[in-house]
């Protein structure tokens, strides 16, 4: 709920991830409600059914590469989503604490210029999160509608066959009997949509958090410029001016340390999620592109084109968010160096040097083996191309 004294950023704060998170009961709360627990439990069960059944189907049909890949693609995505959902559920208080700390930083900057900057950043974050949700929803709709379309086509042409399930999956025999078939189809449809909303929330939360952190770094740069803005005409700073500068820089140091600490805590919470996502990214992209190349059905090919777009969007958003954090963190040092620090006395220069040295070590969302960044995105796409070239030699 918004209050009258809330800043402009309040309207768009995590807007799209909040919607996705509430849909599957994952939105961070200090004390979870019964409804959130029920939604989260249902999402966990149906996604787990899909992850286990689809990956098992893939392993049992390795002799048919196309069939196996059609099971592994959604199965591996659901397996990673089970991990993401579990981590957010188990550590919901830590996530809520991180979100509240970030909220406090964004709400603290009430200047119009700062709020305009933060709102523009939040708008970009929510639009990209909506792109992720839309691409995932289109892909899942394609998976769920493909068997129905094929069934209608067979009925129209009076061809033999029956309606198939939306995903290649191993299920108990009774679940595919005619009486329970509609219910099974509905459960698998729910599994797909819960998967979409889970990764839309988790990945969108990561993107928004990274862009909000980059935003508070950029507001900090504005405040550094403001410290020296009215002193350009002064040839040499007096003792009183230096004292005023030190007082303002002291506040900037405290805020800078708080932002760095928040970034460190966010990295610690996301370490396993980002690591597993990056480890699976090349495989998912490789599998979807191979499915497009090997599949003779135009309808299936269209489905996997949508899947490839969604998978690349996921990966790009992680890299885009991480890249913004490192760039905005390093830019603090550049902004400080551009100021007229040489007019300050020795004591003030030491404070400036301290901020400068710490800013030069750009803060990154670093995990073992990977650091989300645009060069990393390019590297993974290159690796995916190498895997495809290698696999084509065996086909």
Secondary structure, DSSP 4 states (H G I P E B T S, - for coil): ---TT--GGGGTTTHHHHHHHHHTT-S--SS--HHHHHHHHHHHHHHHHHHHHHHHHHHHTTTSHHHHHHHHHHHHHHHHHHHHHHHHHHTHHHHHHHHHHHHHHHHH--SHHHHHHHHHHHHHHHHHHHHHHHHHHHHHHHHHHHHHHHHHHHHHHT-S--PPPSS-----GGGGSHHHHHHHHHHHHHHHHHHHHHHHHHHHHHHHHHHHHHHHHHHHHHHHHHHHHTTTT-SS--HHHHHHHHHHHHHHHHHHHHHHHHHHHHHHHHHHHHHHHHHHHHHHHHHHHHHHHH---HHHHHHHHHHHHHHHHHHHHHHHHHHHHHHHHHHHHHHHHHS-GGGS-HHHHHHHHHHHHHHHS----EETTEE-SHHHHHHHHHHHHHHHHHHHTT-
